[in-house]
């Protein structure tokens, strides 16, 4: 393992490299990083760069077997180049003096839960992987070697990422979960239930949110209890919004992310869905899923109470942007299968940014 003390001379170059990667990504959220103080902004650039590269490795044109090897090698590099920080548990973190935080299941839709219901797990890690046997995925990721996989071009990432991990005590297992989330899509199997979708959303969305909260939090206390639950709610809401927006694009790739039990309850043939010409009561399904997302947005707003003042503005900007996108998707649901991908307009994005630039313009009151 490379110790953080080996990196000081490389840090300025690494920070600049991560910032340039963020700029080149053309993500509208990059400009929200300016709301943060400098150390947190640098940590966010490094985190974004790590997540962006991980996504690119999973989405490349290489054969799935090569991409799987690259992700395994990427995981090996993560554990080699970043000193461990925080609790080693995956996802929800057991806190000294309290019981292990369990995934919130009380707000999941009940129409198509498994017959046995949702039994609390000892920890989020114990839920396993719904699309791949846990032992198989662990073996695949753990056996990776970074040599000869084309990963050397990302060497400038690690000093800045290691700095952020150490400064903000980001558990390495959360970064590993981001890799697992990308690996899940290499062999897509539609979720059968809301519970399986929530597992998936942890790996592809909530894991990133939990890393962000470590960076944004006020004080040094490890996020615990209701805070972790609210972050999971946000991750679920954000990812469900993406899923609803991208139903047509995902269908063209042979993917269904809404629970199959919901398609069945709405009289929808999965093959018709994948063809881009769904039958049944699919508009009702979009509405039901959107209502579930709204509940999660409302529950996730509580995250803001634990953050620094400047971090509150960044969280609020992201929350309100995704929430506005959800309503735009629902309002345009009849065009989901035929129109270009729905996005917030430039004016909408600028108005949201302007409302968060100055403390005097910002309100942390719950949105209506």
SELUMNU-300762 format. One record per residue (C-alpha): x, y, z; residue number from 1; residue in one letter. Coordinates in steps of 0.2 Angstrom, whole numbers, plus 5000, padded with zeros to 4 digits. Layout:
residues N
X:Y:Z:NUM:a .
...
//
This chain:
residues 368
5000:5000:5000:1:x .
5006:5017:4996:2:x .
5006:5029:5011:3:x .
4999:5046:5010:4:x .
5016:5053:5015:5:x .
5023:5048:4999:6:x .
5012:5060:4989:7:x .
5015:5078:4995:8:x .
5026:5082:4980:9:x .
5013:5075:4968:10:x .
4998:5083:4976:11:x .
4997:5100:4966:12:x .
4998:5090:4949:13:x .
4985:5078:4955:14:x .
4973:5091:4961:15:x .
4975:5100:4944:16:x .
4973:5084:4934:17:x .
4956:5080:4943:18:x .
4950:5097:4941:19:x .
4953:5096:4922:20:x .
4945:5080:4921:21:x .
4929:5087:4929:22:x .
4930:5102:4917:23:x .
4931:5091:4902:24:x .
4916:5080:4908:25:x .
4904:5095:4904:26:x .
4894:5090:4919:27:x .
4883:5105:4925:28:x .
4887:5100:4943:29:x .
4905:5104:4941:30:x .
4901:5122:4943:31:x .
4892:5119:4959:32:x .
4909:5114:4967:33:x .
4913:5132:4968:34:x .
4900:5133:4982:35:x .
4912:5124:4993:36:x .
4928:5129:5002:37:x .
4944:5125:4994:38:x .
4948:5108:5003:39:x .
4931:5101:5000:40:x .
4931:5107:4982:41:x .
4947:5098:4979:42:x .
4940:5082:4987:43:x .
4925:5083:4977:44:x .
4935:5085:4961:45:x .
4945:5069:4966:46:x .
4929:5059:4970:47:x .
4920:5064:4954:48:x .
4936:5060:4944:49:x .
4936:5042:4952:50:x .
4918:5039:4949:51:x .
4919:5046:4931:52:x .
4934:5035:4927:53:x .
4925:5020:4934:54:x .
4909:5023:4924:55:x .
4920:5025:4908:56:x .
4929:5008:4911:57:x .
4912:5000:4913:58:x .
4904:5009:4897:59:x .
4919:5006:4886:60:x .
4918:4997:4869:61:x .
4929:4983:4875:62:x .
4922:4966:4877:63:x .
4913:4963:4894:64:x .
4927:4951:4900:65:x .
4940:4964:4897:66:x .
4930:4977:4906:67:x .
4927:4966:4921:68:x .
4946:4963:4922:69:x .
4949:4982:4921:70:x .
4936:4985:4935:71:x .
4945:4971:4945:72:x .
4962:4980:4942:73:x .
4954:4996:4946:74:x .
4949:4989:4963:75:x .
4966:4983:4966:76:x .
4973:5000:4963:77:x .
4961:5008:4974:78:x .
4966:4997:4989:79:x .
4984:4999:4985:80:x .
4985:5018:4982:81:x .
4973:5025:4995:82:x .
4976:5023:5014:83:x .
4961:5015:5023:84:x .
4950:5027:5032:85:x .
4934:5026:5043:86:x .
4925:5011:5046:87:x .
4928:4996:5034:88:x .
4910:4991:5033:89:x .
4901:4993:5016:90:x .
4887:5005:5014:91:x .
4878:5008:5031:92:x .
4892:5010:5044:93:x .
4890:5002:5062:94:x .
4894:5016:5074:95:x .
4902:5013:5091:96:x .
4889:5014:5105:97:x .
4874:5011:5093:98:x .
4867:4996:5084:99:x .
4871:4994:5066:100:x .
4861:5005:5054:101:x .
4849:4995:5043:102:x .
4842:4999:5026:103:x .
4826:5008:5027:104:x .
4812:4997:5020:105:x .
4797:5005:5028:106:x .
4793:5016:5014:107:x .
4795:5004:5000:108:x .
4780:5001:4989:109:x .
4771:4985:4996:110:x .
4761:4980:4980:111:x .
4775:4968:4974:112:x .
4786:4964:4989:113:x .
4792:4947:4991:114:x .
4781:4935:5000:115:x .
4792:4935:5015:116:x .
4792:4954:5016:117:x .
4807:4964:5020:118:x .
4817:4957:5034:119:x .
4830:4969:5041:120:x .
4848:4963:5037:121:x .
4862:4964:5049:122:x .
4871:4976:5038:123:x .
4869:4983:5020:124:x .
4883:4972:5015:125:x .
4873:4956:5020:126:x .
4860:4960:5007:127:x .
4872:4953:4994:128:x .
4871:4956:4975:129:x .
4854:4952:4967:130:x .
4861:4950:4949:131:x .
4877:4940:4953:132:x .
4881:4928:4967:133:x .
4891:4937:4980:134:x .
4905:4925:4981:135:x .
4907:4926:4962:136:x .
4908:4945:4961:137:x .
4920:4945:4976:138:x .
4931:4933:4968:139:x .
4931:4943:4951:140:x .
4935:4959:4959:141:x .
4947:4953:4972:142:x .
4958:4944:4960:143:x .
4961:4959:4949:144:x .
4978:4964:4944:145:x .
4981:4981:4937:146:x .
4995:4977:4926:147:x .
4993:4978:4907:148:x .
4975:4984:4908:149:x .
4978:5002:4902:150:x .
4975:5009:4919:151:x .
4992:5018:4920:152:x .
4985:5034:4912:153:x .
4975:5037:4927:154:x .
4990:5038:4939:155:x .
4988:5056:4942:156:x .
4971:5053:4951:157:x .
4978:5044:4966:158:x .
4987:5057:4977:159:x .
4972:5069:4977:160:x .
4960:5055:4980:161:x .
4970:5048:4994:162:x .
4971:5065:5002:163:x .
4952:5067:5001:164:x .
4950:5050:5009:165:x .
4962:5053:5023:166:x .
4956:5071:5027:167:x .
4937:5067:5027:168:x .
4938:5049:5033:169:x .
4929:5041:5018:170:x .
4928:5022:5020:171:x .
4937:5014:5006:172:x .
4922:5001:5005:173:x .
4911:5015:4999:174:x .
4923:5018:4984:175:x .
4923:5000:4981:176:x .
4904:5000:4981:177:x .
4905:5012:4966:178:x .
4915:5000:4957:179:x .
4903:4986:4961:180:x .
4889:4996:4955:181:x .
4897:4998:4938:182:x .
4901:4980:4937:183:x .
4883:4975:4940:184:x .
4878:4983:4923:185:x .
4891:4972:4914:186:x .
4878:4958:4915:187:x .
4861:4966:4917:188:x .
4847:4957:4925:189:x .
4831:4967:4928:190:x .
4826:4969:4947:191:x .
4811:4958:4952:192:x .
4806:4969:4966:193:x .
4808:4986:4974:194:x .
4820:4978:4986:195:x .
4831:4973:4973:196:x .
4831:4990:4965:197:x .
4835:4998:4981:198:x .
4851:4986:4982:199:x .
4856:4992:4965:200:x .
4853:5010:4969:201:x .
4864:5009:4984:202:x .
4879:5003:4973:203:x .
4876:5015:4959:204:x .
4870:5031:4968:205:x .
4869:5030:4987:206:x .
4887:5025:4988:207:x .
4892:5041:4980:208:x .
4881:5051:4991:209:x .
4888:5043:5007:210:x .
4906:5048:5001:211:x .
4899:5066:4998:212:x .
4892:5067:5015:213:x .
4908:5063:5023:214:x .
4916:5077:5013:215:x .
4901:5089:5017:216:x .
4898:5085:5035:217:x .
4900:5098:5049:218:x .
4911:5092:5062:219:x .
4921:5076:5063:220:x .
4907:5064:5069:221:x .
4904:5049:5058:222:x .
4887:5050:5049:223:x .
4876:5038:5058:224:x .
4858:5033:5060:225:x .
4844:5044:5052:226:x .
4858:5053:5042:227:x .
4863:5038:5033:228:x .
4845:5033:5030:229:x .
4841:5050:5023:230:x .
4857:5049:5011:231:x .
4851:5032:5005:232:x .
4834:5040:5002:233:x .
4842:5053:4991:234:x .
4852:5041:4981:235:x .
4837:5031:4978:236:x .
4827:5046:4972:237:x .
4841:5053:4961:238:x .
4843:5036:4953:239:x .
4825:5032:4951:240:x .
4823:5049:4942:241:x .
4837:5044:4930:242:x .
4829:5027:4927:243:x .
4812:5036:4923:244:x .
4820:5048:4911:245:x .
4830:5035:4902:246:x .
4817:5021:4900:247:x .
4819:5022:4881:248:x .
4837:5023:4880:249:x .
4839:5008:4892:250:x .
4826:4998:4883:251:x .
4837:5000:4867:252:x .
4851:4993:4876:253:x .
4840:4978:4882:254:x .
4839:4984:4900:255:x .
4824:4986:4912:256:x .
4827:4994:4928:257:x .
4809:4996:4935:258:x .
4804:4981:4945:259:x .
4797:4967:4935:260:x .
4783:4965:4947:261:x .
4777:4982:4944:262:x .
4777:4979:4925:263:x .
4767:4963:4928:264:x .
4755:4973:4940:265:x .
4752:4986:4926:266:x .
4749:4972:4912:267:x .
4765:4976:4903:268:x .
4774:4963:4893:269:x .
4793:4966:4896:270:x .
4797:4961:4878:271:x .
4785:4975:4872:272:x .
4794:4987:4884:273:x .
4811:4983:4877:274:x .
4804:4985:4859:275:x .
4800:5003:4863:276:x .
4782:5001:4861:277:x .
4775:4996:4878:278:x .
4758:4990:4881:279:x .
4747:4990:4896:280:x .
4746:5004:4909:281:x .
4763:5010:4907:282:x .
4759:5029:4911:283:x .
4752:5023:4927:284:x .
4768:5014:4931:285:x .
4778:5030:4928:286:x .
4767:5040:4939:287:x .
4768:5027:4953:288:x .
4787:5026:4952:289:x .
4788:5045:4952:290:x .
4777:5046:4968:291:x .
4789:5034:4976:292:x .
4803:5045:4971:293:x .
4794:5060:4978:294:x .
4793:5051:4995:295:x .
4811:5048:4995:296:x .
4816:5066:4990:297:x .
4806:5072:5005:298:x .
4814:5060:5017:299:x .
4831:5063:5010:300:x .
4830:5082:5013:301:x .
4834:5079:5031:302:x .
4852:5076:5025:303:x .
4855:5095:5024:304:x .
4854:5098:5043:305:x .
4871:5089:5046:306:x .
4881:5098:5033:307:x .
4892:5114:5033:308:x .
4883:5130:5027:309:x .
4892:5130:5011:310:x .
4889:5111:5008:311:x .
4871:5114:5012:312:x .
4870:5125:4997:313:x .
4878:5112:4986:314:x .
4867:5098:4992:315:x .
4852:5109:4990:316:x .
4857:5113:4972:317:x .
4859:5095:4967:318:x .
4843:5090:4976:319:x .
4832:5104:4968:320:x .
4839:5100:4951:321:x .
4835:5082:4952:322:x .
4818:5086:4959:323:x .
4814:5098:4945:324:x .
4820:5085:4932:325:x .
4808:5072:4940:326:x .
4793:5084:4938:327:x .
4798:5087:4920:328:x .
4799:5069:4916:329:x .
4782:5066:4923:330:x .
4775:5081:4914:331:x .
4782:5074:4897:332:x .
4779:5055:4901:333:x .
4769:5053:4884:334:x .
4785:5058:4875:335:x .
4797:5047:4884:336:x .
4798:5034:4871:337:x .
4799:5046:4856:338:x .
4807:5062:4861:339:x .
4826:5066:4864:340:x .
4832:5064:4882:341:x .
4823:5076:4894:342:x .
4835:5088:4902:343:x .
4833:5104:4912:344:x .
4835:5119:4901:345:x .
4850:5131:4902:346:x .
4839:5144:4909:347:x .
4833:5132:4923:348:x .
4850:5127:4927:349:x .
4856:5145:4928:350:x .
4841:5150:4939:351:x .
4845:5136:4951:352:x .
4863:5140:4952:353:x .
4859:5159:4955:354:x .
4848:5154:4969:355:x .
4862:5146:4978:356:x .
4877:5157:4974:357:x .
4874:5169:4988:358:x .
4870:5164:5006:359:x .
4856:5178:5006:360:x .
4847:5170:4991:361:x .
4848:5153:4999:362:x .
4834:5145:5010:363:x .
4836:5128:5018:364:x .
4818:5127:5022:365:x .
4810:5111:5015:366:x .
4804:5114:4997:367:x .
4785:5113:4994:368:x .
//
